[in-house]
Amino acid sequence: RIQQGFNPENWKPFKSVGTGVREIRISEDKGIFRVMYVARFSDAVYVLHAFQKKTRKTTKKDIDIAKARYAEVVRAQLGRK
């Protein structure tokens, strides 16, 4: 769905990680899960981080992981030009 340019069903922007980053929110019997991704680049959807959410607020550790991976994607994209 995302690769075809459509939005996932339950998402929100996560601008503090980087431009174009979105968070998919998944709730199931076994818990609440999050997937942070960026689809800003035309060649792929980059999954930055996926985790089970155990607190009300997304932890700094999870945000830092996503930020570091976002920076790697940006560097890789700039290297292609």
N, CA, C and O atoms as a Maestro MAE file, in Angstrom:
{
 s_m_m2io_version
 :::
 2.0.0
}

f_m_ct {
 s_m_title
 :::
 protein
 m_atom[324] {
  # First column is atom index #
  i_m_mmod_type
  r_m_x_coord
  r_m_y_coord
  r_m_z_coord
  i_m_residue_number
  s_m_chain_name
  s_m_pdb_residue_name
  s_m_pdb_atom_name
  i_m_atomic_number
  :::
  1 25 0.824 -1.193 0.000 1 A "ARG " " N  " 7
  2 3 0.000 0.000 0.000 1 A "ARG " " CA " 6
  3 2 0.868 1.258 0.000 1 A "ARG " " C  " 6
  4 15 0.628 2.178 -0.782 1 A "ARG " " O  " 8
  5 25 1.863 1.301 0.862 2 A "ILE " " N  " 7
  6 3 2.743 2.465 0.958 2 A "ILE " " CA " 6
  7 2 3.569 2.618 -0.316 2 A "ILE " " C  " 6
  8 15 3.735 3.728 -0.821 2 A "ILE " " O  " 8
  9 25 4.084 1.509 -0.833 3 A "GLN " " N  " 7
  10 3 4.888 1.565 -2.059 3 A "GLN " " CA " 6
  11 2 4.090 2.097 -3.242 3 A "GLN " " C  " 6
  12 15 4.660 2.643 -4.187 3 A "GLN " " O  " 8
  13 25 2.786 1.939 -3.189 4 A "GLN " " N  " 7
  14 3 1.929 2.418 -4.274 4 A "GLN " " CA " 6
  15 2 1.494 3.869 -4.070 4 A "GLN " " C  " 6
  16 15 0.726 4.408 -4.866 4 A "GLN " " O  " 8
  17 25 1.991 4.503 -2.994 5 A "GLY " " N  " 7
  18 3 1.696 5.910 -2.757 5 A "GLY " " CA " 6
  19 2 0.505 6.177 -1.860 5 A "GLY " " C  " 6
  20 15 0.109 7.330 -1.685 5 A "GLY " " O  " 8
  21 25 -0.077 5.122 -1.285 6 A "PHE " " N  " 7
  22 3 -1.218 5.289 -0.383 6 A "PHE " " CA " 6
  23 2 -0.746 5.334 1.063 6 A "PHE " " C  " 6
  24 15 0.313 4.802 1.395 6 A "PHE " " O  " 8
  25 25 -1.529 5.965 1.910 7 A "ASN " " N  " 7
  26 3 -1.212 6.007 3.335 7 A "ASN " " CA " 6
  27 2 -1.656 4.725 4.013 7 A "ASN " " C  " 6
  28 15 -2.647 4.118 3.607 7 A "ASN " " O  " 8
  29 25 -0.926 4.304 5.054 8 A "PRO " " N  " 7
  30 3 -1.407 3.175 5.852 8 A "PRO " " CA " 6
  31 2 -2.656 3.600 6.619 8 A "PRO " " C  " 6
  32 15 -2.987 4.785 6.661 8 A "PRO " " O  " 8
  33 25 -3.338 2.653 7.215 9 A "GLU " " N  " 7
  34 3 -4.613 2.962 7.871 9 A "GLU " " CA " 6
  35 2 -4.472 3.777 9.153 9 A "GLU " " C  " 6
  36 15 -5.260 4.696 9.375 9 A "GLU " " O  " 8
  37 25 -3.508 3.472 9.991 10 A "ASN " " N  " 7
  38 3 -3.381 4.167 11.270 10 A "ASN " " CA " 6
  39 2 -1.949 4.682 11.396 10 A "ASN " " C  " 6
  40 15 -1.047 3.944 11.794 10 A "ASN " " O  " 8
  41 25 -1.752 5.946 11.056 11 A "TRP " " N  " 7
  42 3 -0.407 6.505 11.057 11 A "TRP " " CA " 6
  43 2 -0.427 7.948 11.534 11 A "TRP " " C  " 6
  44 15 -1.478 8.582 11.626 11 A "TRP " " O  " 8
  45 25 0.764 8.447 11.833 12 A "LYS " " N  " 7
  46 3 0.925 9.863 12.139 12 A "LYS " " CA " 6
  47 2 2.332 10.274 11.721 12 A "LYS " " C  " 6
  48 15 3.238 9.441 11.696 12 A "LYS " " O  " 8
  49 25 2.522 11.542 11.395 13 A "PRO " " N  " 7
  50 3 3.870 12.007 11.069 13 A "PRO " " CA " 6
  51 2 4.734 11.988 12.326 13 A "PRO " " C  " 6
  52 15 4.237 12.197 13.433 13 A "PRO " " O  " 8
  53 25 6.019 11.739 12.150 14 A "PHE " " N  " 7
  54 3 6.948 11.735 13.280 14 A "PHE " " CA " 6
  55 2 8.115 12.647 12.916 14 A "PHE " " C  " 6
  56 15 9.236 12.185 12.705 14 A "PHE " " O  " 8
  57 25 7.838 13.940 12.845 15 A "LYS " " N  " 7
  58 3 8.781 14.936 12.344 15 A "LYS " " CA " 6
  59 2 10.040 15.054 13.185 15 A "LYS " " C  " 6
  60 15 11.081 15.466 12.673 15 A "LYS " " O  " 8
  61 25 9.973 14.703 14.467 16 A "SER " " N  " 7
  62 3 11.160 14.841 15.312 16 A "SER " " CA " 6
  63 2 12.269 13.877 14.898 16 A "SER " " C  " 6
  64 15 13.428 14.083 15.257 16 A "SER " " O  " 8
  65 25 11.932 12.831 14.152 17 A "VAL " " N  " 7
  66 3 12.947 11.897 13.652 17 A "VAL " " CA " 6
  67 2 13.557 12.437 12.364 17 A "VAL " " C  " 6
  68 15 14.773 12.373 12.181 17 A "VAL " " O  " 8
  69 25 12.724 12.966 11.472 18 A "GLY " " N  " 7
  70 3 13.231 13.511 10.215 18 A "GLY " " CA " 6
  71 2 12.091 13.847 9.273 18 A "GLY " " C  " 6
  72 15 10.948 13.445 9.489 18 A "GLY " " O  " 8
  73 25 12.415 14.585 8.235 19 A "THR " " N  " 7
  74 3 11.423 14.996 7.246 19 A "THR " " CA " 6
  75 2 10.837 13.784 6.532 19 A "THR " " C  " 6
  76 15 11.574 12.947 6.012 19 A "THR " " O  " 8
  77 25 9.522 13.692 6.509 20 A "GLY " " N  " 7
  78 3 8.853 12.603 5.803 20 A "GLY " " CA " 6
  79 2 8.700 11.314 6.590 20 A "GLY " " C  " 6
  80 15 8.132 10.347 6.082 20 A "GLY " " O  " 8
  81 25 9.198 11.279 7.830 21 A "VAL " " N  " 7
  82 3 9.086 10.060 8.645 21 A "VAL " " CA " 6
  83 2 7.662 9.941 9.176 21 A "VAL " " C  " 6
  84 15 7.064 10.913 9.638 21 A "VAL " " O  " 8
  85 25 7.144 8.732 9.094 22 A "ARG " " N  " 7
  86 3 5.805 8.439 9.604 22 A "ARG " " CA " 6
  87 2 5.861 7.242 10.531 22 A "ARG " " C  " 6
  88 15 6.769 6.415 10.456 22 A "ARG " " O  " 8
  89 25 4.877 7.167 11.401 23 A "GLU " " N  " 7
  90 3 4.781 6.060 12.345 23 A "GLU " " CA " 6
  91 2 3.455 5.342 12.118 23 A "GLU " " C  " 6
  92 15 2.388 5.953 12.170 23 A "GLU " " O  " 8
  93 25 3.537 4.051 11.868 24 A "ILE " " N  " 7
  94 3 2.336 3.219 11.770 24 A "ILE " " CA " 6
  95 2 2.051 2.697 13.172 24 A "ILE " " C  " 6
  96 15 2.952 2.216 13.860 24 A "ILE " " O  " 8
  97 25 0.800 2.794 13.586 25 A "ARG " " N  " 7
  98 3 0.395 2.352 14.922 25 A "ARG " " CA " 6
  99 2 -0.445 1.084 14.804 25 A "ARG " " C  " 6
  100 15 -1.447 1.044 14.089 25 A "ARG " " O  " 8
  101 25 -0.014 0.055 15.520 26 A "ILE " " N  " 7
  102 3 -0.684 -1.246 15.466 26 A "ILE " " CA " 6
  103 2 -1.063 -1.655 16.886 26 A "ILE " " C  " 6
  104 15 -0.212 -1.690 17.774 26 A "ILE " " O  " 8
  105 25 -2.332 -1.962 17.095 27 A "SER " " N  " 7
  106 3 -2.803 -2.448 18.399 27 A "SER " " CA " 6
  107 2 -3.361 -3.848 18.220 27 A "SER " " C  " 6
  108 15 -4.220 -4.086 17.371 27 A "SER " " O  " 8
  109 25 -2.857 -4.777 19.039 28 A "GLU " " N  " 7
  110 3 -3.317 -6.161 19.006 28 A "GLU " " CA " 6
  111 2 -3.478 -6.667 20.426 28 A "GLU " " C  " 6
  112 15 -3.128 -5.977 21.384 28 A "GLU " " O  " 8
  113 25 -4.009 -7.871 20.560 29 A "ASP " " N  " 7
  114 3 -4.179 -8.469 21.882 29 A "ASP " " CA " 6
  115 2 -2.859 -8.572 22.639 29 A "ASP " " C  " 6
  116 15 -2.831 -8.435 23.862 29 A "ASP " " O  " 8
  117 25 -1.770 -8.812 21.920 30 A "LYS " " N  " 7
  118 3 -0.463 -9.011 22.556 30 A "LYS " " CA " 6
  119 2 0.260 -7.709 22.860 30 A "LYS " " C  " 6
  120 15 1.343 -7.732 23.445 30 A "LYS " " O  " 8
  121 25 -0.310 -6.583 22.481 31 A "GLY " " N  " 7
  122 3 0.318 -5.312 22.798 31 A "GLY " " CA " 6
  123 2 0.155 -4.269 21.714 31 A "GLY " " C  " 6
  124 15 -0.578 -4.447 20.742 31 A "GLY " " O  " 8
  125 25 0.866 -3.176 21.918 32 A "ILE " " N  " 7
  126 3 0.860 -2.056 20.985 32 A "ILE " " CA " 6
  127 2 2.231 -2.004 20.322 32 A "ILE " " C  " 6
  128 15 3.263 -2.084 20.990 32 A "ILE " " O  " 8
  129 25 2.224 -1.868 19.003 33 A "PHE " " N  " 7
  130 3 3.465 -1.885 18.242 33 A "PHE " " CA " 6
  131 2 3.540 -0.646 17.365 33 A "PHE " " C  " 6
  132 15 2.520 -0.068 16.989 33 A "PHE " " O  " 8
  133 25 4.774 -0.248 17.044 34 A "ARG " " N  " 7
  134 3 5.005 0.908 16.188 34 A "ARG " " CA " 6
  135 2 6.045 0.551 15.128 34 A "ARG " " C  " 6
  136 15 6.982 -0.206 15.381 34 A "ARG " " O  " 8
  137 25 5.854 1.118 13.934 35 A "VAL " " N  " 7
  138 3 6.825 0.987 12.851 35 A "VAL " " CA " 6
  139 2 7.080 2.391 12.322 35 A "VAL " " C  " 6
  140 15 6.158 3.060 11.855 35 A "VAL " " O  " 8
  141 25 8.332 2.837 12.394 36 A "MET " " N  " 7
  142 3 8.699 4.139 11.833 36 A "MET " " CA " 6
  143 2 9.336 3.901 10.472 36 A "MET " " C  " 6
  144 15 10.213 3.050 10.325 36 A "MET " " O  " 8
  145 25 8.886 4.658 9.482 37 A "TYR " " N  " 7
  146 3 9.410 4.473 8.131 37 A "TYR " " CA " 6
  147 2 9.468 5.806 7.403 37 A "TYR " " C  " 6
  148 15 8.873 6.796 7.830 37 A "TYR " " O  " 8
  149 25 10.192 5.811 6.302 38 A "VAL " " N  " 7
  150 3 10.217 6.976 5.420 38 A "VAL " " CA " 6
  151 2 10.038 6.484 3.992 38 A "VAL " " C  " 6
  152 15 10.720 5.556 3.558 38 A "VAL " " O  " 8
  153 25 9.124 7.105 3.270 39 A "ALA " " N  " 7
  154 3 8.857 6.734 1.878 39 A "ALA " " CA " 6
  155 2 9.138 7.918 0.963 39 A "ALA " " C  " 6
  156 15 8.674 7.958 -0.176 39 A "ALA " " O  " 8
  157 25 9.886 8.863 1.460 40 A "ARG " " N  " 7
  158 3 10.180 10.097 0.732 40 A "ARG " " CA " 6
  159 2 11.049 9.841 -0.496 40 A "ARG " " C  " 6
  160 15 10.971 10.574 -1.482 40 A "ARG " " O  " 8
  161 25 11.863 8.816 -0.436 41 A "PHE " " N  " 7
  162 3 12.760 8.508 -1.539 41 A "PHE " " CA " 6
  163 2 12.040 7.579 -2.505 41 A "PHE " " C  " 6
  164 15 11.365 6.641 -2.081 41 A "PHE " " O  " 8
  165 25 12.177 7.830 -3.776 42 A "SER " " N  " 7
  166 3 11.346 7.163 -4.788 42 A "SER " " CA " 6
  167 2 11.641 5.686 -4.984 42 A "SER " " C  " 6
  168 15 10.781 4.956 -5.478 42 A "SER " " O  " 8
  169 25 12.821 5.224 -4.616 43 A "ASP " " N  " 7
  170 3 13.185 3.848 -4.943 43 A "ASP " " CA " 6
  171 2 12.761 2.814 -3.907 43 A "ASP " " C  " 6
  172 15 12.807 1.618 -4.194 43 A "ASP " " O  " 8
  173 25 12.354 3.231 -2.722 44 A "ALA " " N  " 7
  174 3 12.047 2.243 -1.680 44 A "ALA " " CA " 6
  175 2 11.301 2.872 -0.513 44 A "ALA " " C  " 6
  176 15 11.254 4.092 -0.356 44 A "ALA " " O  " 8
  177 25 10.724 2.004 0.292 45 A "VAL " " N  " 7
  178 3 10.192 2.389 1.596 45 A "VAL " " CA " 6
  179 2 11.228 1.905 2.606 45 A "VAL " " C  " 6
  180 15 11.529 0.712 2.657 45 A "VAL " " O  " 8
  181 25 11.769 2.801 3.396 46 A "TYR " " N  " 7
  182 3 12.797 2.449 4.369 46 A "TYR " " CA " 6
  183 2 12.166 2.323 5.749 46 A "TYR " " C  " 6
  184 15 11.655 3.299 6.298 46 A "TYR " " O  " 8
  185 25 12.205 1.117 6.306 47 A "VAL " " N  " 7
  186 3 11.733 0.895 7.671 47 A "VAL " " CA " 6
  187 2 12.891 1.276 8.586 47 A "VAL " " C  " 6
  188 15 13.952 0.653 8.546 47 A "VAL " " O  " 8
  189 25 12.686 2.285 9.396 48 A "LEU " " N  " 7
  190 3 13.741 2.798 10.260 48 A "LEU " " CA " 6
  191 2 13.803 2.062 11.586 48 A "LEU " " C  " 6
  192 15 14.888 1.823 12.116 48 A "LEU " " O  " 8
  193 25 12.640 1.700 12.130 49 A "HIS " " N  " 7
  194 3 12.613 1.038 13.437 49 A "HIS " " CA " 6
  195 2 11.225 0.456 13.666 49 A "HIS " " C  " 6
  196 15 10.217 1.070 13.317 49 A "HIS " " O  " 8
  197 25 11.185 -0.718 14.248 50 A "ALA " " N  " 7
  198 3 9.919 -1.359 14.634 50 A "ALA " " CA " 6
  199 2 10.086 -1.848 16.068 50 A "ALA " " C  " 6
  200 15 11.115 -2.426 16.417 50 A "ALA " " O  " 8
  201 25 9.078 -1.616 16.890 51 A "PHE " " N  " 7
  202 3 9.215 -1.965 18.303 51 A "PHE " " CA " 6
  203 2 7.847 -2.111 18.955 51 A "PHE " " C  " 6
  204 15 6.833 -1.635 18.444 51 A "PHE " " O  " 8
  205 25 7.854 -2.790 20.110 52 A "GLN " " N  " 7
  206 3 6.638 -2.886 20.916 52 A "GLN " " CA " 6
  207 2 6.639 -1.709 21.875 52 A "GLN " " C  " 6
  208 15 7.621 -1.469 22.577 52 A "GLN " " O  " 8
  209 25 5.559 -0.992 21.900 53 A "LYS " " N  " 7
  210 3 5.448 0.186 22.757 53 A "LYS " " CA " 6
  211 2 4.920 -0.243 24.120 53 A "LYS " " C  " 6
  212 15 3.850 -0.843 24.225 53 A "LYS " " O  " 8
  213 25 5.688 0.074 25.164 54 A "LYS " " N  " 7
  214 3 5.306 -0.347 26.512 54 A "LYS " " CA " 6
  215 2 5.024 0.829 27.438 54 A "LYS " " C  " 6
  216 15 4.584 0.642 28.573 54 A "LYS " " O  " 8
  217 25 5.279 2.043 26.948 55 A "THR " " N  " 7
  218 3 5.006 3.236 27.744 55 A "THR " " CA " 6
  219 2 4.120 4.177 26.928 55 A "THR " " C  " 6
  220 15 3.981 4.021 25.715 55 A "THR " " O  " 8
  221 25 3.539 5.132 27.598 56 A "ARG " " N  " 7
  222 3 2.641 6.072 26.913 56 A "ARG " " CA " 6
  223 2 3.387 6.908 25.869 56 A "ARG " " C  " 6
  224 15 2.865 7.173 24.787 56 A "ARG " " O  " 8
  225 25 4.595 7.314 26.201 57 A "LYS " " N  " 7
  226 3 5.395 8.151 25.311 57 A "LYS " " CA " 6
  227 2 6.484 7.296 24.664 57 A "LYS " " C  " 6
  228 15 7.055 6.419 25.312 57 A "LYS " " O  " 8
  229 25 6.769 7.550 23.391 58 A "THR " " N  " 7
  230 3 7.848 6.834 22.708 58 A "THR " " CA " 6
  231 2 9.158 7.170 23.405 58 A "THR " " C  " 6
  232 15 9.455 8.340 23.647 58 A "THR " " O  " 8
  233 25 9.946 6.139 23.729 59 A "THR " " N  " 7
  234 3 11.168 6.359 24.497 59 A "THR " " CA " 6
  235 2 12.234 7.072 23.669 59 A "THR " " C  " 6
  236 15 12.237 7.005 22.440 59 A "THR " " O  " 8
  237 25 13.131 7.750 24.365 60 A "LYS " " N  " 7
  238 3 14.250 8.436 23.713 60 A "LYS " " CA " 6
  239 2 15.106 7.430 22.959 60 A "LYS " " C  " 6
  240 15 15.595 7.724 21.869 60 A "LYS " " O  " 8
  241 25 15.290 6.251 23.529 61 A "LYS " " N  " 7
  242 3 16.088 5.209 22.882 61 A "LYS " " CA " 6
  243 2 15.502 4.858 21.507 61 A "LYS " " C  " 6
  244 15 16.238 4.776 20.523 61 A "LYS " " O  " 8
  245 25 14.194 4.652 21.440 62 A "ASP " " N  " 7
  246 3 13.549 4.309 20.168 62 A "ASP " " CA " 6
  247 2 13.652 5.458 19.164 62 A "ASP " " C  " 6
  248 15 13.887 5.228 17.978 62 A "ASP " " O  " 8
  249 25 13.478 6.675 19.632 63 A "ILE " " N  " 7
  250 3 13.598 7.839 18.750 63 A "ILE " " CA " 6
  251 2 15.027 7.972 18.238 63 A "ILE " " C  " 6
  252 15 15.240 8.245 17.057 63 A "ILE " " O  " 8
  253 25 16.012 7.781 19.121 64 A "ASP " " N  " 7
  254 3 17.417 7.891 18.715 64 A "ASP " " CA " 6
  255 2 17.801 6.834 17.686 64 A "ASP " " C  " 6
  256 15 18.558 7.119 16.759 64 A "ASP " " O  " 8
  257 25 17.285 5.618 17.841 65 A "ILE " " N  " 7
  258 3 17.547 4.557 16.860 65 A "ILE " " CA " 6
  259 2 17.000 4.972 15.495 65 A "ILE " " C  " 6
  260 15 17.691 4.855 14.484 65 A "ILE " " O  " 8
  261 25 15.770 5.452 15.470 66 A "ALA " " N  " 7
  262 3 15.147 5.868 14.207 66 A "ALA " " CA " 6
  263 2 15.895 7.048 13.592 66 A "ALA " " C  " 6
  264 15 16.075 7.095 12.375 66 A "ALA " " O  " 8
  265 25 16.337 8.007 14.418 67 A "LYS " " N  " 7
  266 3 17.082 9.164 13.906 67 A "LYS " " CA " 6
  267 2 18.397 8.731 13.266 67 A "LYS " " C  " 6
  268 15 18.756 9.215 12.193 67 A "LYS " " O  " 8
  269 25 19.109 7.829 13.919 68 A "ALA " " N  " 7
  270 3 20.394 7.356 13.387 68 A "ALA " " CA " 6
  271 2 20.194 6.637 12.058 68 A "ALA " " C  " 6
  272 15 20.969 6.833 11.122 68 A "ALA " " O  " 8
  273 25 19.182 5.824 11.975 69 A "ARG " " N  " 7
  274 3 18.914 5.102 10.729 69 A "ARG " " CA " 6
  275 2 18.439 6.045 9.629 69 A "ARG " " C  " 6
  276 15 18.766 5.851 8.458 69 A "ARG " " O  " 8
  277 25 17.674 7.056 9.999 70 A "TYR " " N  " 7
  278 3 17.242 8.063 9.022 70 A "TYR " " CA " 6
  279 2 18.469 8.780 8.449 70 A "TYR " " C  " 6
  280 15 18.561 8.997 7.241 70 A "TYR " " O  " 8
  281 25 19.400 9.142 9.321 71 A "ALA " " N  " 7
  282 3 20.621 9.817 8.870 71 A "ALA " " CA " 6
  283 2 21.401 8.931 7.898 71 A "ALA " " C  " 6
  284 15 21.955 9.430 6.919 71 A "ALA " " O  " 8
  285 25 21.449 7.626 8.156 72 A "GLU " " N  " 7
  286 3 22.127 6.697 7.243 72 A "GLU " " CA " 6
  287 2 21.447 6.671 5.878 72 A "GLU " " C  " 6
  288 15 22.122 6.662 4.848 72 A "GLU " " O  " 8
  289 25 20.125 6.658 5.864 73 A "VAL " " N  " 7
  290 3 19.381 6.653 4.597 73 A "VAL " " CA " 6
  291 2 19.666 7.933 3.818 73 A "VAL " " C  " 6
  292 15 19.901 7.887 2.610 73 A "VAL " " O  " 8
  293 25 19.646 9.069 4.500 74 A "VAL " " N  " 7
  294 3 19.906 10.347 3.836 74 A "VAL " " CA " 6
  295 2 21.319 10.358 3.256 74 A "VAL " " C  " 6
  296 15 21.516 10.777 2.115 74 A "VAL " " O  " 8
  297 25 22.309 9.897 4.037 75 A "ARG " " N  " 7
  298 3 23.693 9.845 3.533 75 A "ARG " " CA " 6
  299 2 23.797 8.951 2.307 75 A "ARG " " C  " 6
  300 15 24.462 9.305 1.333 75 A "ARG " " O  " 8
  301 25 23.149 7.801 2.349 76 A "ALA " " N  " 7
  302 3 23.185 6.866 1.215 76 A "ALA " " CA " 6
  303 2 22.543 7.488 -0.020 76 A "ALA " " C  " 6
  304 15 23.049 7.330 -1.131 76 A "ALA " " O  " 8
  305 25 21.434 8.192 0.170 77 A "GLN " " N  " 7
  306 3 20.755 8.832 -0.957 77 A "GLN " " CA " 6
  307 2 21.610 9.950 -1.555 77 A "GLN " " C  " 6
  308 15 21.658 10.107 -2.775 77 A "GLN " " O  " 8
  309 25 22.277 10.717 -0.714 78 A "LEU " " N  " 7
  310 3 23.138 11.798 -1.207 78 A "LEU " " CA " 6
  311 2 24.343 11.234 -1.949 78 A "LEU " " C  " 6
  312 15 24.832 11.845 -2.899 78 A "LEU " " O  " 8
  313 25 24.822 10.074 -1.521 79 A "GLY " " N  " 7
  314 3 25.956 9.429 -2.172 79 A "GLY " " CA " 6
  315 2 25.638 8.921 -3.563 79 A "GLY " " C  " 6
  316 15 26.545 8.724 -4.372 79 A "GLY " " O  " 8
  317 25 24.373 8.706 -3.852 80 A "ARG " " N  " 7
  318 3 23.948 8.211 -5.169 80 A "ARG " " CA " 6
  319 2 23.934 9.302 -6.222 80 A "ARG " " C  " 6
  320 15 23.966 9.017 -7.420 80 A "ARG " " O  " 8
  321 25 23.887 10.549 -5.780 81 A "LYS " " N  " 7
  322 3 23.743 11.665 -6.734 81 A "LYS " " CA " 6
  323 2 25.073 12.057 -7.327 81 A "LYS " " C  " 6
  324 15 25.138 12.975 -8.145 81 A "LYS " " O  " 8
  :::
 }
 m_bond[323] {
  # First column is bond index #
  i_m_from
  i_m_to
  i_m_order
  :::
  1 1 2 1
  2 2 3 1
  3 3 4 2
  4 3 5 1
  5 5 6 1
  6 6 7 1
  7 7 8 2
  8 7 9 1
  9 9 10 1
  10 10 11 1
  11 11 12 2
  12 11 13 1
  13 13 14 1
  14 14 15 1
  15 15 16 2
  16 15 17 1
  17 17 18 1
  18 18 19 1
  19 19 20 2
  20 19 21 1
  21 21 22 1
  22 22 23 1
  23 23 24 2
  24 23 25 1
  25 25 26 1
  26 26 27 1
  27 27 28 2
  28 27 29 1
  29 29 30 1
  30 30 31 1
  31 31 32 2
  32 31 33 1
  33 33 34 1
  34 34 35 1
  35 35 36 2
  36 35 37 1
  37 37 38 1
  38 38 39 1
  39 39 40 2
  40 39 41 1
  41 41 42 1
  42 42 43 1
  43 43 44 2
  44 43 45 1
  45 45 46 1
  46 46 47 1
  47 47 48 2
  48 47 49 1
  49 49 50 1
  50 50 51 1
  51 51 52 2
  52 51 53 1
  53 53 54 1
  54 54 55 1
  55 55 56 2
  56 55 57 1
  57 57 58 1
  58 58 59 1
  59 59 60 2
  60 59 61 1
  61 61 62 1
  62 62 63 1
  63 63 64 2
  64 63 65 1
  65 65 66 1
  66 66 67 1
  67 67 68 2
  68 67 69 1
  69 69 70 1
  70 70 71 1
  71 71 72 2
  72 71 73 1
  73 73 74 1
  74 74 75 1
  75 75 76 2
  76 75 77 1
  77 77 78 1
  78 78 79 1
  79 79 80 2
  80 79 81 1
  81 81 82 1
  82 82 83 1
  83 83 84 2
  84 83 85 1
  85 85 86 1
  86 86 87 1
  87 87 88 2
  88 87 89 1
  89 89 90 1
  90 90 91 1
  91 91 92 2
  92 91 93 1
  93 93 94 1
  94 94 95 1
  95 95 96 2
  96 95 97 1
  97 97 98 1
  98 98 99 1
  99 99 100 2
  100 99 101 1
  101 101 102 1
  102 102 103 1
  103 103 104 2
  104 103 105 1
  105 105 106 1
  106 106 107 1
  107 107 108 2
  108 107 109 1
  109 109 110 1
  110 110 111 1
  111 111 112 2
  112 111 113 1
  113 113 114 1
  114 114 115 1
  115 115 116 2
  116 115 117 1
  117 117 118 1
  118 118 119 1
  119 119 120 2
  120 119 121 1
  121 121 122 1
  122 122 123 1
  123 123 124 2
  124 123 125 1
  125 125 126 1
  126 126 127 1
  127 127 128 2
  128 127 129 1
  129 129 130 1
  130 130 131 1
  131 131 132 2
  132 131 133 1
  133 133 134 1
  134 134 135 1
  135 135 136 2
  136 135 137 1
  137 137 138 1
  138 138 139 1
  139 139 140 2
  140 139 141 1
  141 141 142 1
  142 142 143 1
  143 143 144 2
  144 143 145 1
  145 145 146 1
  146 146 147 1
  147 147 148 2
  148 147 149 1
  149 149 150 1
  150 150 151 1
  151 151 152 2
  152 151 153 1
  153 153 154 1
  154 154 155 1
  155 155 156 2
  156 155 157 1
  157 157 158 1
  158 158 159 1
  159 159 160 2
  160 159 161 1
  161 161 162 1
  162 162 163 1
  163 163 164 2
  164 163 165 1
  165 165 166 1
  166 166 167 1
  167 167 168 2
  168 167 169 1
  169 169 170 1
  170 170 171 1
  171 171 172 2
  172 171 173 1
  173 173 174 1
  174 174 175 1
  175 175 176 2
  176 175 177 1
  177 177 178 1
  178 178 179 1
  179 179 180 2
  180 179 181 1
  181 181 182 1
  182 182 183 1
  183 183 184 2
  184 183 185 1
  185 185 186 1
  186 186 187 1
  187 187 188 2
  188 187 189 1
  189 189 190 1
  190 190 191 1
  191 191 192 2
  192 191 193 1
  193 193 194 1
  194 194 195 1
  195 195 196 2
  196 195 197 1
  197 197 198 1
  198 198 199 1
  199 199 200 2
  200 199 201 1
  201 201 202 1
  202 202 203 1
  203 203 204 2
  204 203 205 1
  205 205 206 1
  206 206 207 1
  207 207 208 2
  208 207 209 1
  209 209 210 1
  210 210 211 1
  211 211 212 2
  212 211 213 1
  213 213 214 1
  214 214 215 1
  215 215 216 2
  216 215 217 1
  217 217 218 1
  218 218 219 1
  219 219 220 2
  220 219 221 1
  221 221 222 1
  222 222 223 1
  223 223 224 2
  224 223 225 1
  225 225 226 1
  226 226 227 1
  227 227 228 2
  228 227 229 1
  229 229 230 1
  230 230 231 1
  231 231 232 2
  232 231 233 1
  233 233 234 1
  234 234 235 1
  235 235 236 2
  236 235 237 1
  237 237 238 1
  238 238 239 1
  239 239 240 2
  240 239 241 1
  241 241 242 1
  242 242 243 1
  243 243 244 2
  244 243 245 1
  245 245 246 1
  246 246 247 1
  247 247 248 2
  248 247 249 1
  249 249 250 1
  250 250 251 1
  251 251 252 2
  252 251 253 1
  253 253 254 1
  254 254 255 1
  255 255 256 2
  256 255 257 1
  257 257 258 1
  258 258 259 1
  259 259 260 2
  260 259 261 1
  261 261 262 1
  262 262 263 1
  263 263 264 2
  264 263 265 1
  265 265 266 1
  266 266 267 1
  267 267 268 2
  268 267 269 1
  269 269 270 1
  270 270 271 1
  271 271 272 2
  272 271 273 1
  273 273 274 1
  274 274 275 1
  275 275 276 2
  276 275 277 1
  277 277 278 1
  278 278 279 1
  279 279 280 2
  280 279 281 1
  281 281 282 1
  282 282 283 1
  283 283 284 2
  284 283 285 1
  285 285 286 1
  286 286 287 1
  287 287 288 2
  288 287 289 1
  289 289 290 1
  290 290 291 1
  291 291 292 2
  292 291 293 1
  293 293 294 1
  294 294 295 1
  295 295 296 2
  296 295 297 1
  297 297 298 1
  298 298 299 1
  299 299 300 2
  300 299 301 1
  301 301 302 1
  302 302 303 1
  303 303 304 2
  304 303 305 1
  305 305 306 1
  306 306 307 1
  307 307 308 2
  308 307 309 1
  309 309 310 1
  310 310 311 1
  311 311 312 2
  312 311 313 1
  313 313 314 1
  314 314 315 1
  315 315 316 2
  316 315 317 1
  317 317 318 1
  318 318 319 1
  319 319 320 2
  320 319 321 1
  321 321 322 1
  322 322 323 1
  323 323 324 2
  :::
 }
}
